[in-house]
Amino acid sequence: MKRELKSREKILFRGFRMKMILRIFTLFSIFFGLCSLGGAKERELIGAGATFPYPLYSKMFDVYHKETGVKVNYQAIGSGGGIRQLINKTVDFGGSDAIMSDKDLKEAGGPVLHIPTCAGSVVITYNLTGEPRLKFTPDIIADIFLGKVKKWNDSRITAVNPEVKLPDTDITVVHRSDGSGTTFIFSSYLSKVSQEWKEKVGSGPSLNWPVGLGGKGNPGVAGLVKQTPGSFGYVELIYALQNQMPYGTIKNKKGNFIEPTIASTSLAAETALPDDMKVDLTDTDAARGYPLSGFTWIIVYKEQDYAKRPEEEAKDLVDLLWWMTHKGQGYAEPLHYAPLSKVAVEKAEKLIKSISYKGKPILK
Amino acid sequence: MNHTVADVGIPMARSQMTQRYKWGISEVAFRRFLYMAGLILLILLVAIFFSLVVASFPALREFGLSFLIGRTWDPVRGEFGGLVFLVGTLMSSLMALIISMFFSLPASIFLGEYFRHGKVSAFMKSVIELLAGIPSVIYGFWGLFLLVPLVRVLEMKLGVAPQGVGIFTSSLVLAVMIVPYASSIGTEVISLVPSDLKEAALSLGATRFEVIRKVILPYAYSGIFAGVLLALGRALGETMAVTMVIGNSNFLPKSIFSPGNTMASVIANEFTEATGRLYLASLIELALVLFVVTTIINILGKLVIGKMTTRVT
């Protein structure tokens, strides 16, 4: 009697278990079936990289999705991450504020194109009572960041700002603590204008800073600058505009003191540009250009036939790039980004036309 | 199960049989589940360690032990040493621990001995637990906008460079953050001190303070220490709040007010934009060092707890 009961229980239990397994299995198959259905319908491009153009890209990709039905998924993981993901071939395109280094290019295995999408600039901001509009020359900025100019009433600062009475306070240098394209632009500029900076520090997204405090991100730097009397730091132009921070004008290569604006940032690219567009716009010889400017790029492989990508995907990518450098430019200015200059668009067109699939250009 | 049935002496009804049978299954299944869960955790820990070692291998090979004593962290030239961050991490965490003890210990005694029940205690307990639930970025902003100016005033009075941010400020923020961890465990163990011990001391004419000092604290020592250890683990790994107030400058701190940097904060700051194998590997090696430091401190703590427990019993 006992045994009989037991076996009946067992059978009952087994039946129950089978049913459960079946049920779970059906659920799973329905789930995955739905997923694959959804995937088949939507054309999608995947990108990752720079955080600086992220607000602009989100806007662009949203509009693009509505216009063409191609969904673009962009993850703002930072320029370094974007370059890594492109090299690992896990994304269709990367976003970067920095030009890829020779080492990265070698690792990439094939030619990688840098297609500019917009320009941004870096402003010098400070905390002084009365928020005077100050003028700076390149050597002053470099020497402050090298720790050689220590006081606000240093004779070199007062010489270019005769109309402002500067206090006898220490300058507290504030820089970015996180790796960023902003630091890259800023340090590229300093490396160009100061031989000492180039030898001692160099340029890159993260540096071995000779002096100063670090703040995380634009808000971190802005917070420290606002908190510390006598501080001197750098932030993105967009951030300074949105937060009404004081900023200085900088003397450019042609000797003009230029106020950082969206227009003067675009104008920095009104100069002879190389065909591959791997150029940083700092300290260009554009007469009305702001010297602390830089492009942000989309990086893609020139030969799109890799990792078993279908030709349609490559075509979608090229169409997207064309749209971003033409119609998409209209979304830049409302979001405080500097649109590409005429020269830059022409160069970008040539680059996009050179993208190929199995050796044949995709765009005719 | 058999026991109860036999004791009660009622013939087994069918429902009870089923009950017993089900219990049998779930007993085995549950035990297996527990083994599995334990094993997975263990594997996870070992796997994390090994993946850190593997990923940091280029840096381990390039710098060897000099990574631990190198003071330069230069991503442009590819020269990496982690001493500054190691010192920053240990200094800020230990200082935070010392500061937090002034709050967590009294709080534990207050809640574990003086006000064990009632509205005051319930309110206090939930307030302290709430401290643990505040996101660290909020602590960071609080530190940046409230503590930094206060610390600057203090620094001006003391005659050191009035930067406001620095290791001392980050220790203050950390101290507040870790109070709940130390105090909630402390409260638990203090309230577990057997009342006959306390009553015995009281009957001998001890005052309440003497009872706390001579009976409760010695008895609960190891538990309190365990709580402190948990808090230290939290402090070592804290990233966001620290990075906002520590100053992030890569120099060896000259005093407790100097700006510095910690391992967790430099990893969080630089990982996204790190390119190049050696740079990435060096950042991961920092993570490895942090992992090892945390482990060593935990093991040391366990040893101390073991010693204390034997001494008391």
Interface residues (C-beta under 8 A of the other chain):
Chain A: K2 L5 K6 E9 F13 T51 I77 G78 S79 G80 G81 I83 R84 S101 K103 D104 D170 T172 S177 D178 G179 S180 G181 V201 G202 S203 G204 P205 S206 L207 N208 W209 V211 G212 L213 G214 G215 K216 G220 G223 L224 Q227 T228
Chain B: R14 M17 T18 Y21 I25 T72 W73 D74 P75 V76 R77 F141 L144 F145 V148 P149 R152 A161 Q163 G164 V165 T243 M244 G247 N248 S249 N250 P259 N261 S265 A268 N269 E270 F271 T272 E273 A274 T275 G276
